[in-house]
Amino acid sequence: MAQSMKRPLIVLFGALVCLPALAQQLQDPTRPPSNLTQPDALAGAGSGPVLQSVFISPTHKVAIISDHTVKLGEKFNGATLVKITESEVMLRNGSEFQTLKLFPNIGKRLTPGHNRKNPDNRK
């Protein structure tokens, strides 16, 4: 009877040992797509700064610009961070302003039926 108990325990132990190896193959579902985290994507089309992330709370507003953490009112490359929203930030360098968008390649466009009186199909 002791022999019959050993076999399931050995199988169970073997399965538990293999679990970490299986977990290493799983990817984080919250991780951004690899094309957004590659150095080419971070560099953007030009050589200017790139807005990577925005953190907004009731007490703090912080932006990640080209791998630098910048708080509202702080300087980044000689420009002052003067505005932070959910999708963009604004830098001021003297009298010049520069807007950095979190998703610069995504734009809004109207669909063909945008002139309807009831856009949400209410009667």
Residue frames relative to the residue before (quaternion, step in Angstrom):
aa qw qx qy qz dx dy dz
M 1.0000 0.0000 0.0000 0.0000 0.00 0.00 0.00
A 0.6193 0.5393 -0.3475 0.4527 3.58 1.03 -0.68
Q 0.6236 0.5457 -0.3331 0.4499 3.58 1.08 -0.71
S 0.6627 0.5048 -0.3084 0.4592 3.61 1.02 -0.78
M 0.6427 0.5111 -0.3207 0.4721 3.62 1.13 -0.48
K 0.6207 0.5710 -0.3445 0.4122 3.60 1.07 -0.65
R 0.6388 0.5592 -0.3400 0.4045 3.60 0.91 -0.86
P 0.6922 0.4422 -0.3156 0.4750 3.73 0.73 -0.82
L 0.6322 0.5295 -0.3372 0.4541 3.59 1.04 -0.69
I 0.6441 0.5076 -0.3218 0.4733 3.58 1.00 -0.77
V 0.6451 0.5073 -0.3165 0.4758 3.60 0.97 -0.83
L 0.6572 0.5051 -0.3059 0.4684 3.59 0.94 -0.89
F 0.6506 0.5075 -0.3139 0.4698 3.60 0.94 -0.85
G 0.6493 0.5182 -0.3145 0.4594 3.60 0.97 -0.83
A 0.6490 0.5083 -0.3166 0.4692 3.57 1.01 -0.78
L 0.6604 0.5067 -0.3077 0.4609 3.60 0.96 -0.81
V 0.6366 0.5223 -0.3299 0.4616 3.58 1.06 -0.69
C 0.6884 0.4890 -0.2773 0.4583 3.59 1.06 -0.73
L 0.5210 0.6757 -0.4101 0.3220 3.63 1.12 -0.46
P 0.6648 0.4867 -0.3487 0.4467 3.68 0.77 -0.76
A 0.6253 0.5317 -0.3441 0.4559 3.59 1.02 -0.68
L 0.6549 0.4930 -0.3118 0.4805 3.58 1.02 -0.73
A 0.6509 0.5268 -0.3178 0.4448 3.59 0.99 -0.81
Q 0.6114 0.5625 -0.3589 0.4253 3.60 1.07 -0.59
Q 0.6437 0.5280 -0.3253 0.4484 3.58 1.15 -0.48
L 0.5891 0.5800 -0.3724 0.4219 3.60 1.19 -0.43
Q 0.2847 -0.7542 0.5669 0.1694 3.57 -1.06 0.77
D 0.5658 -0.5943 0.4592 0.3404 3.53 -1.19 0.61
P 0.3637 -0.7601 0.4876 0.2285 3.65 -0.56 1.04
T 0.6701 0.4917 -0.3070 0.4635 3.60 1.19 -0.35
R 0.4853 0.6731 -0.4289 0.3568 3.56 1.29 -0.08
P 0.4759 -0.6746 0.4716 0.3099 3.63 -0.87 0.86
P 0.6365 -0.5204 0.3843 0.4199 3.59 -1.15 0.43
S 0.6042 -0.6087 0.3754 0.3514 3.56 -1.04 0.77
N 0.6291 0.5426 -0.3608 0.4238 3.62 1.03 -0.59
L 0.6472 0.4972 -0.3315 0.4733 3.62 1.20 -0.31
T 0.7296 0.4199 -0.2414 0.4827 3.59 1.14 -0.47
Q 0.5035 0.6377 -0.4385 0.3840 3.59 1.24 -0.01
P 0.6327 -0.5658 0.3650 0.3826 3.63 -1.06 0.65
D 0.6242 0.5417 -0.3528 0.4388 3.62 1.00 -0.71
A 0.6677 0.4930 -0.3069 0.4656 3.58 0.98 -0.82
L 0.6577 0.5050 -0.3164 0.4608 3.59 1.03 -0.72
A 0.6338 0.5356 -0.3411 0.4417 3.56 1.06 -0.60
G 0.3184 -0.7686 0.5009 0.2387 3.58 1.16 -0.53
A 0.7132 -0.4396 0.3222 0.4407 3.53 -1.31 -0.08
G 0.7672 0.2897 -0.1659 0.5476 3.57 1.03 -0.75
S 0.5871 -0.5729 0.4262 0.3814 3.52 -1.25 -0.24
G 0.4546 0.7092 -0.4309 0.3235 3.60 1.26 0.18
P 0.7055 -0.4483 0.3321 0.4370 3.55 -1.32 0.01
V 0.2316 -0.7647 0.5915 0.1085 3.56 -1.21 0.65
L 0.3344 -0.7191 0.5761 0.1977 3.57 -0.87 0.98
Q 0.1492 -0.8294 0.5366 0.0438 3.55 -0.59 1.16
S 0.8067 -0.0710 0.0825 0.5809 3.59 1.02 -0.71
V 0.1709 -0.7592 0.6210 0.0939 3.54 -1.28 0.48
F 0.0800 -0.7722 0.6295 0.0328 3.58 -0.99 0.90
I 0.0217 0.7993 -0.5972 0.0633 3.56 -0.65 1.14
S 0.0674 0.7586 -0.6443 0.0690 3.55 -0.90 1.03
P 0.6973 -0.4637 0.3142 0.4473 3.60 -1.18 0.13
T 0.7787 0.3365 -0.1797 0.4980 3.60 1.10 -0.57
H 0.7982 0.2285 -0.1146 0.5454 3.61 1.17 -0.39
K 0.0492 -0.7415 0.6667 0.0577 3.52 -1.24 0.59
V 0.0601 0.8031 -0.5806 0.1197 3.54 -0.62 1.22
A 0.1217 -0.7722 0.6195 0.0711 3.56 -1.11 0.72
I 0.2808 -0.6982 0.6273 0.2004 3.53 -1.22 0.60
I 0.0108 0.8022 -0.5925 0.0733 3.56 -0.46 1.26
S 0.8339 -0.1488 0.0492 0.5291 3.57 -0.60 1.19
D 0.7295 -0.4619 0.2063 0.4603 3.56 0.81 1.15
H 0.6176 0.5017 -0.3638 0.4843 3.64 1.19 0.39
T 0.3449 -0.7157 0.5699 0.2098 3.57 -0.98 0.88
V 0.0031 -0.8072 0.5867 -0.0640 3.57 -0.65 1.17
K 0.2647 -0.7589 0.5771 0.1450 3.56 -0.77 1.07
L 0.6444 -0.5042 0.4039 0.4092 3.54 -1.26 0.44
G 0.7846 0.2761 -0.2360 0.5025 3.58 -0.78 1.06
E 0.6128 0.5404 -0.3581 0.4519 3.61 1.21 -0.27
K 0.4972 -0.6584 0.4873 0.2860 3.54 -1.33 0.34
F 0.0451 -0.7462 0.6637 0.0265 3.50 -1.28 0.67
N 0.8357 -0.1078 0.0133 0.5384 3.59 -0.58 1.19
G 0.7510 -0.4078 0.2093 0.4754 3.58 0.93 0.90
A 0.6691 0.4510 -0.2979 0.5100 3.61 1.26 -0.17
T 0.3849 -0.7200 0.5348 0.2177 3.56 -1.14 0.71
L 0.3917 -0.6947 0.5543 0.2384 3.55 -0.98 0.90
V 0.0739 -0.8570 0.5098 -0.0112 3.58 -0.29 1.26
K 0.8077 0.1073 -0.0532 0.5773 3.63 1.17 -0.36
I 0.0225 -0.7707 0.6368 0.0000 3.55 -1.06 0.86
T 0.0041 0.7622 -0.6473 0.0086 3.57 -0.90 0.99
E 0.7386 -0.4174 0.2883 0.4440 3.55 -1.30 -0.01
S 0.8176 0.2607 -0.1123 0.5010 3.59 1.05 -0.66
E 0.8123 0.1345 -0.0854 0.5611 3.62 1.20 -0.07
V 0.2017 -0.7355 0.6273 0.1574 3.53 -1.36 0.23
M 0.2327 -0.7562 0.5916 0.1551 3.55 -1.26 0.40
L 0.1777 -0.7664 0.6139 0.0646 3.52 -0.95 1.05
R 0.1396 -0.7762 0.6085 0.0884 3.58 -1.06 0.76
N 0.0291 -0.7644 0.6439 -0.0180 3.53 -0.88 1.05
G 0.7928 -0.1085 0.0210 0.5994 3.57 -0.04 1.30
S 0.7753 -0.2629 0.2185 0.5311 3.58 -0.60 -1.11
E 0.5923 0.5680 -0.3658 0.4390 3.60 1.27 0.04
F 0.1762 -0.7697 0.6078 0.0840 3.54 -1.08 0.84
Q 0.0851 -0.7730 0.6274 0.0388 3.54 -1.13 0.76
T 0.1886 -0.7783 0.5924 0.0878 3.56 -0.83 1.04
L 0.1268 -0.7687 0.6248 0.0516 3.54 -0.91 1.02
K 0.2169 -0.7905 0.5635 0.1027 3.57 -0.76 1.05
L 0.5376 -0.6377 0.4539 0.3134 3.54 -1.07 0.80
F 0.7718 0.1078 -0.0564 0.6241 3.57 1.06 -0.78
P 0.1347 -0.8610 0.4838 0.0797 3.60 0.35 1.20
N 0.7083 0.4656 -0.2742 0.4542 3.60 1.08 -0.56
I 0.6234 0.5088 -0.3462 0.4823 3.58 1.28 0.07
G 0.0045 0.8120 -0.5819 0.0441 3.55 -0.69 1.09
K 0.4628 -0.6467 0.5219 0.3087 3.55 -1.25 0.37
R 0.0419 0.7742 -0.6315 0.0084 3.52 -1.08 0.69
L 0.4843 -0.6757 0.4814 0.2779 3.52 -1.10 0.71
T 0.4160 -0.6865 0.5382 0.2569 3.53 -1.11 0.72
P 0.6943 -0.4968 0.3044 0.4225 3.64 -1.15 0.40
G 0.7317 0.4209 -0.2469 0.4760 3.64 1.02 -0.65
H 0.3315 0.7988 -0.4630 0.1939 3.62 1.14 0.41
N 0.6450 0.5351 -0.3297 0.4348 3.63 1.20 -0.26
R 0.3920 0.7289 -0.4842 0.2840 3.60 1.21 0.16
K 0.5526 -0.6121 0.4509 0.3416 3.56 -1.17 0.61
N 0.7810 0.2105 -0.0976 0.5798 3.56 1.02 -0.85
P 0.1696 -0.8411 0.5026 0.1061 3.60 0.22 1.19
D 0.7174 0.4107 -0.2697 0.4939 3.60 1.12 -0.46
N 0.5409 -0.6817 0.3509 0.3458 3.57 1.35 0.50
R 0.3850 0.6883 -0.5199 0.3282 3.60 1.08 0.57
K 0.3311 -0.7501 0.5370 0.1982 3.57 -1.09 0.64
